[in-house]
Amino acid sequence: MSLQGDLRARVKDEGKAIELSGKDGKGALSYSKLVAQDADGKGLEARMEASADGREIALMVDDEDARYPIVIDPVIASLEQKLRSDIPQLDARFGFAVAIDGNMAVVGAWREDVGSNVDVGAVYVFIRTGSSWALDRVSGPQSGGGEQCGYSVAISGNRIVFGCPGENNGAGSALLLQRNGPNNYSAAGVDPSVRKAGDRFGASVAISGNLILVGSPGQAYSVETNAGAVEYAKINADGTVTFKGFTSHDVANNQLGTSVALESNSAGGYTSIIGVPGGGAGHAEIEDLDSGGSFLSSNVVQPLDGITGDQFGQSVAISGNTAVVGAPINGEKGPAAGAAYVFVRNTSGQWSQQQKLTGDDTSANDFFGASHIAIEGNTIVVGAYGWEPSRDDTENGKAYIFMRSGTVWTQQAVVVGDNNVGDQFGIAMGISEDSVIVGARVATALGTARAGAAYVYRLSCVPPFATVTSNSITVCPGDSTNLLLAWRGGPGGVSFQWRKNGVNIPGATSGIYSIAKASASDAGSYDAVVSNSCGSDTSTPTTLTVRTFSLNPTSQNFGVSGSTGIVNVTATGSSCNWTAVSNASFITVNSGASGTGNGTVGFTVAANPNVGQRTGTMTIAGLTFTVSQDGTNCSYSISPTSQTLDANAGTRTVSVTAGAGCNWTAASNDSFISINSGASGTGSGTVTYTVTANFNTTQRTGTLTIAGQTFTVTQGAASGLVANVSTRLPVGQDPNALFQGFIVQGPAGSTKKILVRALGPFLEGFGITDFLANPTLDIFDGNQVKVASNDNWRTTQVGGLITGDQFAEINASGLAPTNDAESA
């Protein structure tokens, strides 16, 4: 490639980067991260070279064993346009705050004067058409003084929020703007719950969807000055704004709310991050909120190597499950050289540090990570407004662009604006897909020194960032469903590959994966790999749950004369519909031809006039129920026809006598009796069954239907049972949990069975309104070792003393909880 004009190329980092400089030697553009892949996607060794006169650039690729065509794609950050005020003012600080979303950008100039009124401030809105930006609106007060409007700005779609922290003696204010068309905006105030001089409400702002965050780092409590606070506000359907809540800590000089960021999450709510740079090394608080902006949970993140005074939390940004926090005073590369830290959230919702970022050439007093920082997907932009090319504290400023491949972030490009002394380029930044905006609050504009400017760059390549639109989907059998993929990145072609449980799904190569008729085999964890020439990303997974049906029994044998029968349908979802149809002329569905959730199907089997047996089926809830019927040559008998057992659990057998070739089935009609073997057979055979222990003080009777014959089981009553020893006390959260104890005594090696219950909704019947809705139960031994746990009694948690499913035993005790959410 040849160069024309005044720019000259020089190699940096042994061919890993090329810098283009003007006649004065100042860097203007940077090319880095040369990526080369062959037709199979195999990465190839690549570097860049420059001729001695700097007029030619060569891209060198090792094509040994490569299959053509080869794709070569360096990341290039090209200046699209320099934005400025229509009437630049000296020291207006235009570019101190910037934000961008799609084709709309907003720039704050908090020291702009209005007539004789100083530091009123203004907010400029620019709209892009093609690759050209034009000023659409200037907003801000027209009177007063010291409001400092535009000190902070944020954007989401067609909505803008900006802060005026100097208003009313530093009490502060914030305003929401909604763009309804060209130069057509509606406005609404964002009012704090409490506001007083010095709070600096509006020093930081963030917006996503219908939620707004506003920071007040100067808010004080009693003697705790500059403790700080953040307020949440919801945008109503009519465009007004309603206060929702706030976050604060009564710790002096914490400056909570110095920086804020907000993004909607895949759970349908929001995730916010709040910078708290003032205490120790500083920290950041990440909060999850529901769709209405109400608090759900929080995490605190801190740097692994932070030291007091780093001001970690001076800037924050968040995108999906990744957050980045600036620490501009970090001294790894020199005093106040600065650093940024990347944190990621795991599937359990916990955040941990992924990587520490520094600029490849940052040094003392560069303030890398100060004021503002930006992230979208797998791209981060960090400013260092104190950077200077000759280490002479000229504060030209620079912005660094990092991209993530897998779990590793690497610096891909840098931009320097006009690269003039004192511009403080990099004081603010934003990113939207392939567009990066960087503020330079002291840059020259239209010949006006220190007026400030903002620079919009386009990236030649952005690695994709993929998410699914829902963390989990539950469907009924037979339902259709679409798995939708949300992704960002470009420009350039993008390819997709859906996976199930980590395995590629053949042919699933679009942004939507459709399942026309869901079945149990479709259940699993789905994600998608999105790729372009700049990299690839695997989306967050979504879990597809397919409700299931089961039948009891699944088959039944009838005598030659025919009879009626019943099939129980059990569903894991109460809203799932099902039908029952007969596939044989001698089987008639009498009741339960359709249902929702659990139900029963009644049917009749007609007499068999044939000598041989016959078989037919019904399709119930998509499952096959088999009916076999004896011919005129089949007869059956069982021995014994009844048995009496004591209260203990036990196993017994029943003999079946039948003619050769005659089919039969065996089914339990009561929950305390289960069939171990011999559920079906041909000719003579044996049925083995088990009864659970009877904890009731009365005997119980149940039956089996074996080869069309009724077998009766009578089980004796338990002796010495204490029916119920109960305690009722208030229960709260830790540390106000309820601890209740009991002592088990007896000869060594003996066994005692005790039913322990944690009841809540049951108490409503006794007039108690503040019952525990979903009680959980843990049992510890005398050494404080947990030996048993339960949450929802119908589902046994095996472990410790619990070695197998206990549902049947608890259910048969006569003391089973009456509500599924209770524990036992």
ZAMARGU-4260 file (C-alpha; in steps of 0.2 Angstrom, whole numbers, plus 5000, padded with zeros to 4 digits):
<rodrens>
0) 5000/5000/5000 | 5007/5017/4996 | 5004/5033/5005 | 5000/5051/4998 | 5000/5067/5006
5) 5010/5072/5022 | 5008/5056/5032 | 5022/5044/5034 | 5022/5026/5041 | 5033/5019/5054
10) 5033/5002/5062 | 5030/4999/5080 | 5031/4984/5091 | 5041/4973/5079 | 5028/4974/5065
15) 5012/4972/5076 | 5007/4990/5073 | 5010/5004/5061 | 5009/5023/5066 | 5005/5036/5053
20) 5013/5053/5058 | 5013/5071/5050 | 5028/5081/5046 | 5029/5087/5064 | 5032/5069/5070
25) 5015/5068/5079 | 5005/5052/5077 | 4989/5054/5068 | 4982/5036/5065 | 4987/5019/5072
30) 4985/5002/5063 | 4987/4987/5074 | 4982/4969/5077 | 4984/4963/5059 | 4973/4948/5057
35) 4975/4935/5044 | 4965/4919/5041 | 4964/4906/5027 | 4949/4899/5019 | 4947/4886/5034
40) 4948/4900/5047 | 4965/4895/5052 | 4975/4910/5059 | 4991/4914/5050 | 5007/4923/5056
45) 5006/4941/5050 | 5016/4957/5052 | 5017/4975/5044 | 5033/4983/5037 | 5036/5001/5031
50) 5048/5007/5018 | 5063/5018/5023 | 5054/5034/5017 | 5038/5029/5026 | 5028/5030/5009
55) 5024/5012/5008 | 5016/4999/5019 | 5018/4980/5016 | 5007/4967/5025 | 5017/4951/5027
60) 5008/4934/5029 | 5015/4917/5031 | 5004/4907/5019 | 5013/4890/5022 | 5000/4876/5022
65) 4986/4889/5020 | 4971/4887/5009 | 4966/4902/4998 | 4958/4914/4998 | 4966/4923/5013
70) 4957/4937/5022 | 4968/4951/5029 | 4960/4964/5041 | 4969/4976/5052 | 4959/4986/5064
75) 4959/5004/5058 | 4951/5019/5068 | 4947/5032/5055 | 4941/5050/5059 | 4924/5052/5053
80) 4921/5070/5059 | 4926/5083/5072 | 4911/5090/5081 | 4911/5107/5088 | 4899/5121/5094
85) 4891/5132/5081 | 4898/5147/5090 | 4913/5141/5100 | 4917/5149/5116 | 4934/5151/5125
90) 4935/5138/5139 | 4917/5132/5136 | 4923/5114/5140 | 4914/5107/5124 | 4918/5088/5124
95) 4920/5086/5143 | 4905/5074/5142 | 4900/5064/5127 | 4889/5049/5122 | 4883/5041/5106
100) 4869/5028/5101 | 4868/5024/5083 | 4866/5040/5073 | 4864/5052/5087 | 4878/5059/5098
105) 4877/5071/5112 | 4891/5083/5119 | 4891/5093/5135 | 4899/5110/5137 | 4896/5114/5155
110) 4906/5130/5156 | 4897/5138/5141 | 4891/5156/5145 | 4874/5163/5141 | 4877/5182/5139
115) 4884/5188/5155 | 4879/5173/5164 | 4894/5162/5166 | 4895/5143/5167 | 4877/5140/5163
120) 4881/5126/5151 | 4874/5118/5136 | 4870/5101/5128 | 4873/5099/5109 | 4864/5085/5100
125) 4871/5079/5083 | 4862/5068/5070 | 4872/5058/5057 | 4866/5055/5039 | 4877/5043/5030
130) 4895/5048/5036 | 4890/5067/5040 | 4886/5074/5056 | 4875/5089/5058 | 4869/5099/5074
135) 4851/5096/5078 | 4848/5104/5094 | 4856/5115/5108 | 4848/5113/5125 | 4851/5121/5142
140) 4845/5135/5152 | 4845/5153/5145 | 4848/5162/5161 | 4855/5161/5179 | 4873/5156/5181
145) 4884/5142/5187 | 4871/5128/5183 | 4885/5118/5174 | 4872/5109/5162 | 4881/5096/5151
150) 4893/5091/5165 | 4887/5074/5162 | 4877/5067/5147 | 4870/5050/5142 | 4859/5043/5128
155) 4848/5028/5125 | 4839/5027/5108 | 4830/5044/5106 | 4831/5049/5124 | 4845/5059/5132
160) 4848/5064/5150 | 4860/5077/5156 | 4865/5084/5173 | 4867/5102/5179 | 4876/5099/5196
165) 4880/5117/5199 | 4862/5122/5199 | 4855/5130/5215 | 4871/5133/5224 | 4877/5115/5219
170) 4861/5106/5224 | 4860/5101/5206 | 4847/5095/5194 | 4845/5083/5179 | 4834/5084/5163
175) 4827/5071/5151 | 4825/5075/5133 | 4816/5064/5120 | 4819/5067/5102 | 4802/5066/5093
180) 4809/5072/5076 | 4821/5084/5068 | 4824/5098/5081 | 4808/5092/5090 | 4811/5088/5108
185) 4800/5086/5124 | 4808/5088/5141 | 4805/5082/5159 | 4814/5086/5175 | 4822/5072/5185
190) 4819/5077/5202 | 4828/5070/5217 | 4819/5064/5233 | 4830/5076/5243 | 4841/5090/5237
195) 4852/5102/5246 | 4867/5114/5242 | 4883/5104/5238 | 4875/5088/5234 | 4880/5090/5215
200) 4865/5080/5209 | 4868/5077/5191 | 4887/5075/5192 | 4884/5058/5183 | 4870/5052/5173
205) 4865/5036/5164 | 4850/5030/5155 | 4844/5013/5148 | 4826/5010/5142 | 4814/5017/5154
210) 4826/5019/5169 | 4838/5034/5173 | 4852/5035/5186 | 4858/5051/5193 | 4874/5053/5204
215) 4876/5065/5219 | 4894/5062/5224 | 4893/5078/5236 | 4878/5072/5246 | 4881/5073/5265
220) 4873/5064/5280 | 4875/5073/5297 | 4894/5075/5298 | 4898/5063/5284 | 4902/5075/5270
225) 4904/5070/5252 | 4897/5053/5256 | 4887/5053/5240 | 4871/5045/5233 | 4863/5038/5217
230) 4845/5040/5213 | 4834/5029/5202 | 4820/5037/5192 | 4807/5028/5180 | 4801/5036/5164
235) 4782/5034/5163 | 4772/5031/5147 | 4767/5050/5146 | 4785/5055/5147 | 4786/5061/5165
240) 4799/5054/5177 | 4795/5046/5194 | 4807/5044/5208 | 4810/5025/5212 | 4824/5023/5225
245) 4842/5027/5229 | 4858/5020/5235 | 4869/5028/5248 | 4881/5025/5262 | 4885/5036/5277
250) 4903/5036/5274 | 4912/5053/5273 | 4922/5056/5257 | 4916/5040/5248 | 4909/5051/5234
255) 4897/5037/5229 | 4890/5041/5212 | 4905/5050/5205 | 4901/5039/5190 | 4886/5028/5185
260) 4882/5017/5170 | 4866/5007/5166 | 4861/4993/5154 | 4845/4982/5152 | 4849/4964/5155
265) 4843/4947/5148 | 4832/4944/5163 | 4820/4959/5158 | 4827/4971/5171 | 4842/4982/5173
270) 4860/4981/5179 | 4869/4997/5186 | 4886/5000/5191 | 4891/5014/5203 | 4908/5021/5206
275) 4914/5025/5223 | 4932/5031/5221 | 4934/5040/5238 | 4937/5027/5251 | 4954/5018/5251
280) 4958/5011/5234 | 4940/5014/5229 | 4926/5002/5224 | 4911/5000/5212 | 4894/4993/5217
285) 4885/4983/5204 | 4866/4982/5207 | 4852/4971/5198 | 4835/4979/5197 | 4819/4973/5190
290) 4809/4980/5175 | 4802/4994/5186 | 4818/4999/5194 | 4816/4991/5211 | 4832/4984/5219
295) 4835/4965/5218 | 4853/4962/5223 | 4871/4969/5223 | 4889/4965/5221 | 4905/4975/5226
300) 4920/4974/5215 | 4937/4980/5219 | 4954/4978/5210 | 4965/4964/5215 | 4980/4975/5217
305) 4972/4991/5222 | 4980/5003/5235 | 4974/5018/5244 | 4972/5033/5233 | 4970/5024/5216
310) 4952/5032/5214 | 4946/5015/5207 | 4928/5020/5202 | 4932/5037/5195 | 4924/5030/5179
315) 4913/5015/5175 | 4904/5006/5161 | 4894/4990/5158 | 4889/4979/5144 | 4880/4963/5146
320) 4890/4952/5159 | 4906/4963/5157 | 4910/4979/5167 | 4925/4990/5166 | 4931/5002/5180
325) 4944/5016/5179 | 4958/5019/5192 | 4966/5035/5185 | 4979/5036/5200 | 4985/5018/5199
330) 5004/5019/5198 | 5009/5003/5190 | 5017/5012/5175 | 5021/5028/5185 | 5013/5040/5197
335) 4995/5043/5191 | 4998/5034/5175 | 4981/5025/5178 | 4973/5008/5174 | 4956/5001/5170
340) 4950/4984/5177 | 4938/4972/5168 | 4926/4962/5178 | 4914/4948/5172 | 4899/4940/5179
345) 4897/4921/5180 | 4881/4911/5178 | 4878/4912/5197 | 4878/4931/5196 | 4895/4934/5204
350) 4907/4946/5197 | 4926/4943/5197 | 4941/4952/5189 | 4945/4946/5172 | 4960/4958/5167
355) 4969/4974/5171 | 4971/4986/5156 | 4985/4999/5153 | 4990/5008/5138 | 5005/5002/5129
360) 5014/5019/5131 | 5006/5027/5146 | 5017/5034/5159 | 5016/5046/5174 | 5002/5058/5175
365) 4993/5051/5160 | 4977/5048/5170 | 4972/5033/5160 | 4954/5028/5165 | 4949/5045/5172
370) 4932/5054/5170 | 4924/5042/5157 | 4927/5025/5150 | 4916/5015/5137 | 4912/4997/5133
375) 4901/4989/5120 | 4902/4970/5119 | 4920/4965/5116 | 4926/4983/5113 | 4933/4995/5127
380) 4938/5013/5124 | 4949/5021/5138 | 4955/5039/5138 | 4971/5046/5145 | 4969/5064/5144
385) 4986/5068/5152 | 4996/5058/5138 | 5009/5068/5130 | 5021/5062/5115 | 5037/5068/5123
390) 5034/5065/5141 | 5034/5084/5145 | 5016/5086/5153 | 5009/5094/5138 | 4992/5084/5140
395) 4989/5081/5122 | 4978/5066/5127 | 4975/5049/5118 | 4962/5036/5118 | 4965/5017/5118
400) 4954/5004/5109 | 4954/4986/5117 | 4946/4971/5110 | 4942/4954/5118 | 4946/4937/5110
405) 4940/4923/5121 | 4944/4930/5138 | 4959/4940/5134 | 4959/4959/5130 | 4972/4967/5119
410) 4975/4984/5113 | 4970/4986/5095 | 4971/5004/5090 | 4974/5022/5097 | 4968/5039/5092
415) 4974/5056/5096 | 4963/5069/5089 | 4972/5084/5083 | 4987/5079/5094 | 4989/5097/5100
420) 4997/5103/5116 | 4984/5104/5130 | 4969/5097/5121 | 4966/5084/5134 | 4959/5073/5121
425) 4952/5057/5130 | 4943/5066/5144 | 4927/5058/5138 | 4921/5044/5127 | 4907/5033/5121
430) 4905/5019/5109 | 4890/5012/5098 | 4894/4997/5087 | 4908/5003/5075 | 4907/5022/5081
435) 4918/5029/5094 | 4916/5047/5101 | 4930/5055/5110 | 4930/5072/5119 | 4944/5085/5120
440) 4938/5098/5132 | 4952/5111/5128 | 4954/5108/5109 | 4954/5122/5097 | 4938/5124/5087
445) 4936/5137/5072 | 4951/5146/5078 | 4944/5148/5096 | 4957/5141/5108 | 4951/5130/5123
450) 4934/5129/5116 | 4933/5110/5115 | 4928/5098/5102 | 4923/5080/5100 | 4929/5067/5087
455) 4919/5053/5080 | 4929/5038/5073 | 4924/5023/5063 | 4932/5006/5067 | 4936/4995/5052
460) 4932/4980/5062 | 4923/4976/5078 | 4922/4959/5085 | 4904/4953/5087 | 4895/4953/5104
465) 4881/4940/5106 | 4867/4938/5118 | 4851/4928/5118 | 4835/4937/5121 | 4830/4926/5136
470) 4839/4916/5149 | 4826/4902/5149 | 4811/4897/5139 | 4798/4884/5145 | 4786/4876/5132
475) 4773/4863/5132 | 4776/4847/5121 | 4770/4851/5103 | 4773/4870/5105 | 4783/4880/5093
480) 4797/4891/5099 | 4810/4903/5092 | 4827/4906/5100 | 4832/4924/5096 | 4849/4930/5095
485) 4854/4949/5099 | 4871/4953/5092 | 4881/4969/5089 | 4897/4971/5079 | 4904/4975/5062
490) 4905/4981/5048 | 4907/4966/5037 | 4899/4949/5035 | 4893/4939/5050 | 4890/4921/5052
495) 4880/4911/5065 | 4881/4893/5072 | 4868/4888/5085 | 4874/4874/5097 | 4864/4863/5109
500) 4874/4857/5125 | 4890/4863/5116 | 4887/4853/5100 | 4884/4862/5083 | 4866/4860/5077
505) 4868/4855/5058 | 4860/4869/5047 | 4856/4881/5061 | 4866/4896/5054 | 4854/4910/5055
510) 4850/4923/5069 | 4835/4913/5074 | 4833/4895/5078 | 4816/4888/5077 | 4808/4873/5084
515) 4792/4869/5075 | 4785/4856/5088 | 4795/4854/5104 | 4797/4837/5112 | 4807/4831/5127
520) 4822/4828/5116 | 4823/4847/5112 | 4826/4852/5130 | 4844/4858/5134 | 4856/4873/5134
525) 4857/4883/5118 | 4869/4896/5113 | 4876/4903/5097 | 4893/4907/5090 | 4893/4923/5080
530) 4909/4926/5069 | 4916/4940/5058 | 4933/4944/5051 | 4937/4952/5067 | 4933/4938/5079
535) 4919/4928/5086 | 4909/4927/5102 | 4898/4914/5110 | 4881/4920/5117 | 4875/4918/5134
540) 4866/4902/5135 | 4847/4900/5136 | 4839/4885/5144 | 4825/4877/5135 | 4813/4867/5146
545) 4800/4856/5138 | 4786/4851/5150 | 4783/4832/5151 | 4768/4821/5153 | 4768/4803/5161
550) 4755/4790/5161 | 4751/4778/5175 | 4749/4764/5171 | 4757/4764/5154 | 4749/4747/5149
555) 4735/4736/5155 | 4728/4718/5151 | 4710/4715/5150 | 4700/4699/5151 | 4691/4691/5137
560) 4674/4699/5142 | 4682/4717/5142 | 4680/4730/5155 | 4683/4749/5159 | 4699/4756/5164
565) 4707/4773/5170 | 4724/4781/5165 | 4731/4794/5176 | 4740/4809/5167 | 4753/4818/5176
570) 4760/4835/5169 | 4775/4845/5175 | 4766/4860/5169 | 4748/4865/5174 | 4745/4875/5158
575) 4750/4861/5146 | 4735/4854/5135 | 4733/4836/5130 | 4721/4825/5121 | 4717/4806/5122
580) 4712/4796/5106 | 4709/4778/5103 | 4719/4769/5089 | 4709/4753/5090 | 4691/4750/5086
585) 4688/4739/5102 | 4694/4753/5113 | 4683/4768/5117 | 4688/4784/5126 | 4673/4788/5138
590) 4680/4803/5148 | 4695/4814/5147 | 4697/4815/5129 | 4706/4832/5132 | 4713/4841/5147
595) 4725/4853/5155 | 4738/4848/5167 | 4735/4833/5178 | 4719/4823/5174 | 4712/4805/5170
600) 4706/4796/5155 | 4692/4784/5156 | 4690/4770/5143 | 4681/4754/5139 | 4687/4738/5131
605) 4675/4728/5122 | 4673/4709/5123 | 4685/4699/5113 | 4676/4687/5102 | 4692/4679/5095
610) 4702/4664/5101 | 4718/4673/5101 | 4724/4689/5111 | 4723/4706/5103 | 4732/4722/5106
615) 4727/4740/5104 | 4734/4757/5109 | 4728/4774/5114 | 4738/4790/5111 | 4737/4800/5127
620) 4746/4817/5129 | 4757/4811/5115 | 4762/4795/5124 | 4757/4777/5119 | 4746/4767/5131
625) 4745/4749/5126 | 4729/4738/5129 | 4731/4719/5128 | 4716/4708/5129 | 4714/4690/5132
630) 4706/4678/5119 | 4693/4665/5123 | 4707/4653/5126 | 4716/4663/5140 | 4712/4661/5159
635) 4721/4668/5174 | 4723/4665/5193 | 4734/4673/5206 | 4741/4666/5222 | 4738/4672/5235
640) 4724/4684/5232 | 4728/4695/5248 | 4742/4697/5261 | 4743/4705/5278 | 4759/4714/5283
645) 4765/4723/5299 | 4769/4742/5299 | 4787/4740/5293 | 4792/4742/5275 | 4793/4725/5266
650) 4793/4716/5250 | 4782/4701/5245 | 4778/4691/5229 | 4762/4685/5220 | 4762/4671/5208
655) 4752/4672/5192 | 4746/4657/5183 | 4741/4659/5164 | 4741/4649/5148 | 4755/4650/5136
660) 4755/4665/5125 | 4743/4674/5137 | 4748/4692/5141 | 4745/4701/5157 | 4750/4716/5167
665) 4751/4721/5185 | 4748/4739/5192 | 4747/4747/5209 | 4732/4756/5214 | 4739/4765/5230
670) 4754/4776/5233 | 4761/4765/5247 | 4763/4750/5236 | 4775/4749/5222 | 4779/4735/5209
675) 4797/4730/5209 | 4796/4717/5195 | 4783/4708/5185 | 4774/4723/5179 | 4770/4713/5163
680) 4772/4696/5157 | 4766/4682/5146 | 4761/4665/5152 | 4764/4661/5171 | 4775/4672/5181
685) 4779/4682/5197 | 4775/4699/5203 | 4786/4707/5216 | 4780/4722/5226 | 4786/4733/5240
690) 4776/4743/5254 | 4782/4758/5263 | 4782/4759/5282 | 4766/4764/5289 | 4768/4778/5302
695) 4749/4780/5305 | 4741/4773/5321 | 4728/4765/5310 | 4730/4750/5298 | 4728/4754/5279
700) 4722/4744/5264 | 4728/4745/5246 | 4726/4734/5230 | 4736/4728/5215 | 4727/4724/5199
705) 4736/4708/5193 | 4731/4699/5177 | 4714/4707/5179 | 4713/4701/5197 | 4712/4711/5212
710) 4726/4708/5225 | 4723/4716/5242 | 4737/4722/5254 | 4732/4725/5272 | 4746/4734/5282
715) 4746/4735/5301 | 4746/4751/5311 | 4762/4759/5319 | 4764/4757/5337 | 4770/4771/5349
720) 4769/4785/5336 | 4769/4803/5343 | 4757/4810/5331 | 4763/4828/5331 | 4775/4838/5342
725) 4775/4856/5335 | 4782/4873/5339 | 4776/4889/5331 | 4788/4904/5332 | 4792/4919/5320
730) 4805/4916/5307 | 4815/4929/5298 | 4831/4930/5288 | 4849/4928/5294 | 4852/4931/5308
735) 4834/4929/5313 | 4832/4911/5307 | 4822/4899/5318 | 4833/4885/5326 | 4823/4871/5333
740) 4832/4855/5341 | 4827/4837/5345 | 4837/4822/5353 | 4837/4805/5346 | 4840/4791/5358
745) 4841/4772/5357 | 4852/4757/5357 | 4868/4758/5347 | 4864/4753/5329 | 4845/4755/5331
750) 4835/4766/5319 | 4822/4779/5323 | 4812/4788/5309 | 4806/4806/5313 | 4796/4817/5301
755) 4802/4835/5303 | 4792/4848/5294 | 4793/4867/5291 | 4776/4874/5288 | 4771/4891/5282
760) 4755/4893/5271 | 4747/4879/5282 | 4746/4892/5296 | 4735/4904/5286 | 4720/4892/5291
765) 4723/4898/5309 | 4721/4916/5305 | 4740/4920/5303 | 4744/4932/5289 | 4763/4934/5290
770) 4767/4916/5288 | 4783/4911/5279 | 4778/4908/5261 | 4792/4896/5256 | 4800/4889/5271
775) 4816/4879/5269 | 4823/4866/5281 | 4841/4861/5286 | 4846/4848/5299 | 4862/4848/5308
780) 4870/4835/5320 | 4878/4839/5337 | 4894/4843/5328 | 4885/4857/5318 | 4887/4846/5302
785) 4872/4848/5290 | 4865/4830/5288 | 4849/4834/5278 | 4840/4848/5268 | 4824/4851/5260
790) 4815/4865/5250 | 4798/4859/5244 | 4793/4842/5252 | 4788/4834/5236 | 4806/4835/5229
795) 4818/4825/5240 | 4836/4832/5242 | 4847/4816/5243 | 4863/4818/5254 | 4869/4816/5271
800) 4856/4805/5281 | 4844/4805/5266 | 4849/4791/5254 | 4834/4790/5243 | 4817/4797/5237
805) 4806/4800/5252 | 4790/4807/5244 | 4780/4791/5245 | 4785/4788/5264 | 4781/4806/5269
810) 4765/4806/5259 | 4759/4790/5267 | 4763/4796/5285 | 4747/4806/5287 | 4757/4821/5291
815) 4763/4827/5274 | 4763/4846/5272 | 4747/4852/5263 | 4757/4865/5253 | 4770/4860/5240
820) 4781/4875/5245 | 4783/4868/5263 | 4797/4857/5268 | 4799/4840/5276
</rodrens>
